[in-house]
Protein backbone atom coordinates (compact mmCIF):
# COMPACT_ATOMS: atom_id res chain seq x y z
CA UNK A 1 0.00 0.00 0.00
CA UNK A 2 2.72 2.50 0.94
CA UNK A 3 5.40 1.14 -1.36
CA UNK A 4 6.83 4.61 -1.99
CA UNK A 5 8.18 4.57 1.56
CA UNK A 6 9.64 1.08 1.39
CA UNK A 7 12.62 2.23 -0.67
CA UNK A 8 13.74 4.91 1.80
CA UNK A 9 17.15 4.12 3.27
CA UNK A 10 16.65 5.24 6.87
CA UNK A 11 20.25 4.48 7.82
CA UNK A 12 21.64 6.97 5.31
CA UNK A 13 19.35 9.76 6.52
CA UNK A 14 20.04 9.17 10.21
CA UNK A 15 22.03 12.01 11.75
CA UNK A 16 24.98 11.37 14.05
CA UNK A 17 24.69 14.63 16.01
CA UNK A 18 21.89 17.04 16.90
CA UNK A 19 23.50 19.68 14.67
CA UNK A 20 23.43 17.24 11.74
CA UNK A 21 19.75 16.60 12.40
CA UNK A 22 19.06 20.34 12.40
CA UNK A 23 20.94 20.76 9.11
CA UNK A 24 19.01 17.87 7.53
CA UNK A 25 15.72 19.44 8.58
CA UNK A 26 16.77 22.86 7.30
CA UNK A 27 17.89 21.30 4.03
CA UNK A 28 14.47 19.68 3.67
CA UNK A 29 12.80 23.05 4.19
CA UNK A 30 15.09 24.53 1.54
CA UNK A 31 14.03 21.81 -0.89
CA UNK A 32 10.37 22.64 -0.31
CA UNK A 33 11.04 26.35 -0.79
CA UNK A 34 12.92 25.71 -4.03
CA UNK A 35 9.68 24.29 -5.43
CA UNK A 36 7.93 27.66 -5.23
CA UNK A 37 7.69 29.16 -8.71
CA UNK A 38 6.53 32.76 -8.53
CA UNK A 39 6.01 32.89 -12.30
CA UNK A 40 3.42 30.11 -11.93
CA UNK A 41 1.24 32.21 -9.62
CA UNK A 42 -1.86 33.25 -11.54
CA UNK A 43 -4.69 33.35 -9.00
CA UNK A 44 -5.35 34.53 -5.48
CA UNK A 45 -5.37 30.87 -4.41
CA UNK A 46 -1.88 30.42 -5.88
CA UNK A 47 -0.73 33.52 -3.98
CA UNK A 48 -2.31 32.32 -0.74
CA UNK A 49 -0.71 28.88 -1.12
CA UNK A 50 2.73 30.40 -1.74
CA UNK A 51 2.41 32.72 1.26
CA UNK A 52 1.22 29.86 3.47
CA UNK A 53 4.22 27.80 2.38
CA UNK A 54 6.59 30.67 3.17
CA UNK A 55 4.98 31.32 6.56
CA UNK A 56 5.04 27.64 7.48
CA UNK A 57 8.68 27.30 6.44
CA UNK A 58 9.59 30.36 8.51
CA UNK A 59 7.86 28.91 11.58
CA UNK A 60 9.57 25.55 11.07
CA UNK A 61 12.99 27.20 10.84
CA UNK A 62 12.38 29.16 14.03
CA UNK A 63 11.17 25.98 15.75
CA UNK A 64 14.35 24.17 14.71
CA UNK A 65 16.46 27.02 16.08
CA UNK A 66 14.56 26.80 19.36
CA UNK A 67 14.68 23.01 19.52
CA UNK A 68 18.41 22.89 18.87
CA UNK A 69 19.20 25.95 20.98
CA UNK A 70 21.94 24.21 22.98
CA UNK A 71 23.41 22.31 20.01
CA UNK A 72 23.57 25.21 17.57
CA UNK A 73 26.63 25.39 15.44
CA UNK A 74 27.79 28.09 13.07
CA UNK A 75 26.58 25.94 10.19
CA UNK A 76 23.07 25.59 11.66
CA UNK A 77 22.78 29.33 12.27
CA UNK A 78 24.18 30.14 8.81
CA UNK A 79 21.74 27.77 7.07
CA UNK A 80 18.77 29.07 9.07
CA UNK A 81 19.70 32.70 8.47
CA UNK A 82 20.12 32.04 4.76
CA UNK A 83 16.69 30.40 4.51
CA UNK A 84 15.01 33.19 6.48
CA UNK A 85 16.60 35.76 4.14
CA UNK A 86 15.36 33.83 1.10
CA UNK A 87 11.86 33.71 2.59
CA UNK A 88 11.89 37.48 3.11
CA UNK A 89 13.09 37.99 -0.47
CA UNK A 90 10.35 35.70 -1.80
CA UNK A 91 7.72 37.58 0.22
CA UNK A 92 8.97 40.86 -1.28
CA UNK A 93 8.78 39.38 -4.78
CA UNK A 94 5.25 38.15 -4.10
CA UNK A 95 4.25 41.61 -2.87
CA UNK A 96 5.72 43.21 -6.00
CA UNK A 97 3.99 40.61 -8.16
CA UNK A 98 0.65 41.21 -6.44
CA UNK A 99 1.01 44.99 -6.81
CA UNK A 100 1.83 44.63 -10.52
CA UNK A 101 -1.15 42.32 -11.04
CA UNK A 102 -3.49 44.85 -9.44
CA UNK A 103 -2.37 47.70 -11.70
ZIJOGI-V736465 format. One record per residue. N is the residue number from 1. SS is DSSP state (alpha for helix, beta for strand, coil for the rest). PHI is phi as a letter, one per 30 degrees, with the letter a starting at -180 (999 if undefined). PSI is psi in radians with two decimals (none if undefined). Layout:
BEGIN
N/SS/PHI/PSI, N/SS/PHI/PSI
END
This chain:
BEGIN
1/coil/999/-0.84, 2/coil/c/0.93, 3/alpha/d/-0.39, 4/alpha/d/-0.51, 5/alpha/d/-0.25, 6/alpha/d/-0.34, 7/coil/c/-0.01, 8/coil/d/2.27, 9/coil/c/1.64, 10/alpha/d/-0.43, 11/alpha/d/-0.62, 12/alpha/d/-0.38, 13/alpha/c/-0.05, 14/coil/d/2.33, 15/coil/c/2.54, 16/coil/d/-0.49, 17/coil/b/2.80, 18/alpha/e/-0.66, 19/alpha/d/-0.69, 20/alpha/d/-0.72, 21/alpha/d/-0.76, 22/alpha/d/-0.77, 23/alpha/d/-0.73, 24/alpha/d/-0.72, 25/alpha/d/-0.76, 26/alpha/d/-0.67, 27/alpha/d/-0.72, 28/alpha/d/-0.71, 29/alpha/d/-0.72, 30/alpha/d/-0.67, 31/alpha/d/-0.70, 32/alpha/d/-0.78, 33/alpha/d/-0.57, 34/alpha/d/-0.27, 35/coil/d/-0.12, 36/coil/d/2.15, 37/coil/c/1.78, 38/alpha/d/-0.57, 39/alpha/d/-0.27, 40/alpha/c/0.04, 41/coil/d/2.05, 42/coil/b/-0.33, 43/coil/b/2.95, 44/alpha/d/-0.62, 45/alpha/d/-0.71, 46/alpha/d/-0.76, 47/alpha/d/-0.79, 48/alpha/d/-0.71, 49/alpha/d/-0.74, 50/alpha/d/-0.77, 51/alpha/d/-0.68, 52/alpha/d/-0.72, 53/alpha/d/-0.78, 54/alpha/d/-0.78, 55/alpha/d/-0.75, 56/alpha/d/-0.75, 57/alpha/d/-0.76, 58/alpha/d/-0.78, 59/alpha/d/-0.69, 60/alpha/d/-0.74, 61/alpha/d/-0.80, 62/alpha/d/-0.59, 63/alpha/d/-0.74, 64/alpha/d/-0.77, 65/alpha/d/-0.64, 66/alpha/d/-0.79, 67/alpha/d/-0.66, 68/coil/c/0.55, 69/coil/e/-0.76, 70/coil/d/-0.31, 71/coil/c/0.25, 72/coil/d/2.41, 73/coil/c/2.96, 74/alpha/e/-0.68, 75/alpha/d/-0.72, 76/alpha/d/-0.83, 77/alpha/d/-0.74, 78/alpha/d/-0.80, 79/alpha/d/-0.78, 80/alpha/d/-0.78, 81/alpha/d/-0.72, 82/alpha/d/-0.79, 83/alpha/d/-0.72, 84/alpha/d/-0.69, 85/alpha/d/-0.73, 86/alpha/d/-0.64, 87/alpha/d/-0.77, 88/alpha/d/-0.71, 89/alpha/d/-0.77, 90/alpha/d/-0.69, 91/alpha/d/-0.74, 92/alpha/d/-0.76, 93/alpha/d/-0.71, 94/alpha/d/-0.68, 95/alpha/d/-0.77, 96/alpha/d/-0.73, 97/alpha/d/-0.75, 98/alpha/d/-0.71, 99/alpha/d/-0.70, 100/alpha/d/-0.64, 101/alpha/d/-0.53, 102/alpha/d/-0.44, 103/coil/d/none
END
